[in-house]
Amino acid sequence: MPAHKCLTPGQCRAARGFLDWTQDELAERTGLSRSTIRAFEKCHHDLQAASETRIVETFREAGITFSSAGPEGCHVCLKPVETTEPDPT
């Protein structure tokens, strides 16, 4: 699956918020520097394509989905946790 196109700083902050991750945690999980994450989220610079791909794939592996909302933009969602409870029937 191709990487999400054009991750915004707000989407990055929202995804971290869903996961309750700090910038340090995202940096550690992606192998990027905290200063790269911080500067991107503060709109100081765009990400290189490889860095964006690493961030998006890390979020996806943690259960974050990005879905198109048409002209309104893109939704950031946390997949529901699947339970393995037995069927009551």
Z-matrix of the N, CA and C atoms (Angstrom, degrees):
N
C 1 1.442
C 2 1.522 1 108.44
N 3 1.330 2 118.59 1 130.97
C 4 1.447 3 119.43 2 -179.85
C 5 1.515 4 110.96 3 -67.63
N 6 1.303 5 114.76 4 154.42
C 7 1.461 6 120.05 5 -179.75
C 8 1.524 7 110.25 6 -66.59
N 9 1.291 8 114.48 7 155.58
C 10 1.454 9 122.27 8 174.86
C 11 1.522 10 108.30 9 -57.01
N 12 1.297 11 116.44 10 138.78
C 13 1.465 12 120.21 11 179.79
C 14 1.515 13 109.34 12 -92.64
N 15 1.306 14 115.11 13 127.67
C 16 1.447 15 121.98 14 170.04
C 17 1.530 16 113.43 15 63.34
N 18 1.298 17 116.48 16 61.11
C 19 1.457 18 122.20 17 173.00
C 20 1.524 19 108.18 18 -60.99
N 21 1.323 20 116.66 19 131.36
C 22 1.461 21 119.49 20 179.22
C 23 1.524 22 109.97 21 -96.28
N 24 1.322 23 117.09 22 158.81
C 25 1.463 24 119.32 23 176.00
C 26 1.532 25 112.34 24 -57.25
N 27 1.328 26 117.13 25 -39.32
C 28 1.464 27 120.53 26 178.87
C 29 1.516 28 112.50 27 -64.09
N 30 1.333 29 117.07 28 -39.53
C 31 1.464 30 120.47 29 177.65
C 32 1.516 31 110.85 30 -65.77
N 33 1.305 32 116.40 31 -37.52
C 34 1.463 33 120.71 32 178.77
C 35 1.528 34 109.86 33 -64.52
N 36 1.333 35 117.00 34 -46.41
C 37 1.470 36 120.52 35 178.08
C 38 1.525 37 110.96 36 -63.12
N 39 1.347 38 116.93 37 -40.97
C 40 1.465 39 120.60 38 179.95
C 41 1.526 40 111.13 39 -63.32
N 42 1.320 41 116.84 40 -44.98
C 43 1.464 42 120.57 41 179.88
C 44 1.525 43 110.60 42 -62.75
N 45 1.323 44 117.08 43 -42.20
C 46 1.473 45 119.73 44 176.88
C 47 1.517 46 110.46 45 -62.48
N 48 1.336 47 116.00 46 -38.80
C 49 1.458 48 120.47 47 179.78
C 50 1.518 49 112.26 48 -63.13
N 51 1.338 50 117.36 49 -43.14
C 52 1.467 51 120.83 50 176.86
C 53 1.523 52 110.97 51 -57.42
N 54 1.320 53 115.57 52 -38.51
C 55 1.468 54 120.92 53 -176.25
C 56 1.526 55 112.96 54 -90.08
N 57 1.327 56 116.56 55 -6.60
C 58 1.464 57 122.42 56 -176.67
C 59 1.528 58 110.79 57 57.94
N 60 1.340 59 115.66 58 42.41
C 61 1.456 60 122.42 59 178.43
C 62 1.522 61 109.76 60 -100.51
N 63 1.306 62 116.32 61 143.22
C 64 1.462 63 121.66 62 171.08
C 65 1.533 64 108.79 63 -84.21
N 66 1.320 65 115.42 64 169.95
C 67 1.464 66 118.95 65 173.93
C 68 1.522 67 110.04 66 -61.37
N 69 1.328 68 116.51 67 -37.22
C 70 1.469 69 119.88 68 178.16
C 71 1.525 70 111.32 69 -61.28
N 72 1.341 71 116.97 70 -42.05
C 73 1.467 72 120.05 71 -179.81
C 74 1.519 73 111.31 72 -65.48
N 75 1.337 74 116.85 73 -42.80
C 76 1.462 75 119.43 74 177.81
C 77 1.524 76 110.25 75 -63.04
N 78 1.314 77 116.89 76 -42.43
C 79 1.466 78 120.44 77 179.00
C 80 1.525 79 110.76 78 -60.31
N 81 1.324 80 116.55 79 -44.95
C 82 1.466 81 120.19 80 -179.83
C 83 1.524 82 111.53 81 -63.41
N 84 1.324 83 117.01 82 -42.74
C 85 1.467 84 120.86 83 -177.30
C 86 1.525 85 112.80 84 -70.32
N 87 1.335 86 117.15 85 -28.83
C 88 1.467 87 120.69 86 -178.95
C 89 1.519 88 113.33 87 -95.16
N 90 1.327 89 116.68 88 -17.44
C 91 1.454 90 120.00 89 -175.12
C 92 1.519 91 113.03 90 80.86
N 93 1.331 92 116.66 91 9.70
C 94 1.461 93 120.91 92 176.88
C 95 1.521 94 108.95 93 -93.57
N 96 1.306 95 116.68 94 166.02
C 97 1.465 96 119.34 95 178.58
C 98 1.528 97 109.88 96 -81.83
N 99 1.329 98 114.58 97 152.83
C 100 1.465 99 119.07 98 177.08
C 101 1.521 100 109.93 99 -62.70
N 102 1.320 101 117.13 100 -34.96
C 103 1.467 102 119.54 101 -179.64
C 104 1.531 103 111.42 102 -64.27
N 105 1.331 104 117.56 103 -33.36
C 106 1.468 105 120.83 104 176.09
C 107 1.518 106 110.11 105 -65.17
N 108 1.341 107 116.71 106 -46.67
C 109 1.467 108 121.43 107 179.58
C 110 1.532 109 109.51 108 -62.16
N 111 1.317 110 116.55 109 -48.60
C 112 1.467 111 121.63 110 -177.47
C 113 1.529 112 110.97 111 -60.68
N 114 1.322 113 117.23 112 -48.23
C 115 1.467 114 120.68 113 -178.55
C 116 1.526 115 111.32 114 -62.91
N 117 1.333 116 117.32 115 -39.25
C 118 1.462 117 120.39 116 177.96
C 119 1.526 118 110.52 117 -64.64
N 120 1.333 119 116.61 118 -48.84
C 121 1.465 120 119.95 119 -177.32
C 122 1.529 121 112.32 120 -65.55
N 123 1.316 122 117.76 121 -24.48
C 124 1.471 123 121.26 122 177.19
C 125 1.527 124 111.45 123 -91.44
N 126 1.332 125 116.80 124 7.66
C 127 1.473 126 123.13 125 177.55
C 128 1.526 127 112.92 126 64.89
N 129 1.325 128 117.32 127 28.95
C 130 1.461 129 120.70 128 178.47
C 131 1.529 130 111.82 129 -81.28
N 132 1.340 131 117.06 130 -27.88
C 133 1.467 132 120.13 131 176.15
C 134 1.522 133 109.98 132 -160.82
N 135 1.329 134 115.10 133 160.58
C 136 1.464 135 121.10 134 175.00
C 137 1.518 136 108.78 135 -81.21
N 138 1.315 137 114.69 136 161.93
C 139 1.463 138 120.32 137 176.31
C 140 1.518 139 110.36 138 -86.13
N 141 1.310 140 116.58 139 149.82
C 142 1.461 141 120.30 140 167.93
C 143 1.530 142 106.75 141 -69.83
N 144 1.315 143 116.89 142 152.89
C 145 1.461 144 121.34 143 -176.80
C 146 1.527 145 111.94 144 -55.51
N 147 1.319 146 117.60 145 -41.94
C 148 1.471 147 120.64 146 -179.06
C 149 1.525 148 111.28 147 -65.30
N 150 1.322 149 117.26 148 -37.37
C 151 1.468 150 120.74 149 178.73
C 152 1.521 151 110.74 150 -68.46
N 153 1.328 152 116.63 151 -41.96
C 154 1.467 153 120.71 152 177.83
C 155 1.526 154 110.38 153 -60.86
N 156 1.319 155 116.24 154 -44.08
C 157 1.463 156 120.19 155 179.36
C 158 1.521 157 110.72 156 -60.49
N 159 1.322 158 117.79 157 -43.28
C 160 1.470 159 121.11 158 179.95
C 161 1.525 160 111.14 159 -62.31
N 162 1.326 161 116.66 160 -42.32
C 163 1.460 162 120.20 161 -179.98
C 164 1.523 163 110.67 162 -65.44
N 165 1.323 164 116.79 163 -49.33
C 166 1.465 165 120.62 164 -177.82
C 167 1.521 166 110.98 165 -62.33
N 168 1.317 167 118.14 166 -44.45
C 169 1.465 168 120.63 167 179.86
C 170 1.529 169 111.23 168 -64.97
N 171 1.319 170 117.65 169 -36.84
C 172 1.463 171 121.09 170 177.05
C 173 1.522 172 109.95 171 -63.85
N 174 1.325 173 117.15 172 -43.83
C 175 1.463 174 120.29 173 176.93
C 176 1.530 175 110.86 174 -62.81
N 177 1.316 176 117.30 175 -43.68
C 178 1.474 177 120.00 176 -179.61
C 179 1.523 178 111.35 177 -61.75
N 180 1.315 179 116.91 178 -41.47
C 181 1.468 180 120.42 179 178.62
C 182 1.527 181 111.39 180 -63.15
N 183 1.330 182 116.81 181 -26.36
C 184 1.462 183 121.73 182 -179.74
C 185 1.531 184 112.13 183 -90.18
N 186 1.341 185 117.30 184 -0.36
C 187 1.459 186 120.45 185 175.72
C 188 1.513 187 115.91 186 105.25
N 189 1.316 188 117.98 187 7.05
C 190 1.464 189 121.01 188 177.94
C 191 1.522 190 108.53 189 -85.95
N 192 1.329 191 115.83 190 137.99
C 193 1.460 192 120.63 191 173.98
C 194 1.522 193 108.89 192 -120.40
N 195 1.303 194 114.80 193 148.37
C 196 1.452 195 122.48 194 175.11
C 197 1.521 196 105.82 195 -117.51
N 198 1.332 197 117.67 196 123.83
C 199 1.459 198 119.62 197 -179.58
C 200 1.517 199 109.84 198 -129.38
N 201 1.304 200 114.96 199 143.70
C 202 1.453 201 120.87 200 -178.70
C 203 1.519 202 110.06 201 -69.14
N 204 1.310 203 115.39 202 136.01
C 205 1.461 204 121.45 203 176.40
C 206 1.525 205 109.33 204 -112.62
N 207 1.331 206 116.00 205 23.96
C 208 1.454 207 120.38 206 -179.20
C 209 1.518 208 111.05 207 68.92
N 210 1.323 209 116.74 208 -139.24
C 211 1.465 210 119.57 209 -177.51
C 212 1.531 211 113.41 210 -65.34
N 213 1.330 212 116.34 211 -18.18
C 214 1.465 213 119.93 212 -179.85
C 215 1.515 214 112.59 213 -73.91
N 216 1.306 215 118.70 214 -14.84
C 217 1.457 216 121.28 215 179.95
C 218 1.512 217 112.96 216 119.25
N 219 1.321 218 115.45 217 -134.95
C 220 1.458 219 121.70 218 -174.07
C 221 1.520 220 109.41 219 -135.01
N 222 1.327 221 116.45 220 137.35
C 223 1.458 222 122.00 221 176.99
C 224 1.521 223 109.53 222 -92.16
N 225 1.318 224 115.89 223 144.52
C 226 1.459 225 122.91 224 173.85
C 227 1.519 226 105.85 225 -114.09
N 228 1.337 227 117.11 226 121.52
C 229 1.463 228 121.35 227 -175.94
C 230 1.522 229 110.33 228 -133.06
N 231 1.324 230 115.00 229 153.38
C 232 1.458 231 121.43 230 173.14
C 233 1.512 232 107.23 231 -103.01
N 234 1.336 233 117.00 232 123.71
C 235 1.462 234 120.78 233 179.10
C 236 1.517 235 109.38 234 -61.32
N 237 1.339 236 117.37 235 140.50
C 238 1.466 237 118.57 236 175.68
C 239 1.525 238 110.32 237 -64.97
N 240 1.303 239 114.87 238 146.19
C 241 1.459 240 120.41 239 178.09
C 242 1.520 241 108.24 240 -74.60
N 243 1.319 242 115.71 241 129.13
C 244 1.463 243 119.91 242 178.24
C 245 1.515 244 109.20 243 -81.89
N 246 1.317 245 115.16 244 131.10
C 247 1.462 246 119.32 245 178.08
C 248 1.516 247 109.30 246 -99.31
N 249 1.297 248 115.47 247 157.59
C 250 1.468 249 120.42 248 179.57
C 251 1.523 250 110.00 249 -113.25
N 252 1.339 251 115.79 250 32.08
C 253 1.456 252 119.48 251 178.29
C 254 1.520 253 109.29 252 -68.97
N 255 1.332 254 116.79 253 145.03
C 256 1.464 255 119.47 254 179.67
C 257 1.523 256 111.25 255 -67.29
N 258 1.312 257 115.58 256 149.42
C 259 1.454 258 122.27 257 177.32
C 260 1.527 259 108.29 258 -68.43
N 261 1.358 260 118.41 259 126.97
C 262 1.465 261 120.16 260 -175.78
C 263 1.523 262 114.23 261 -71.29
N 264 1.327 263 118.89 262 -8.17
C 265 1.470 264 119.88 263 -178.44
C 266 1.495 265 113.37 264 -87.14
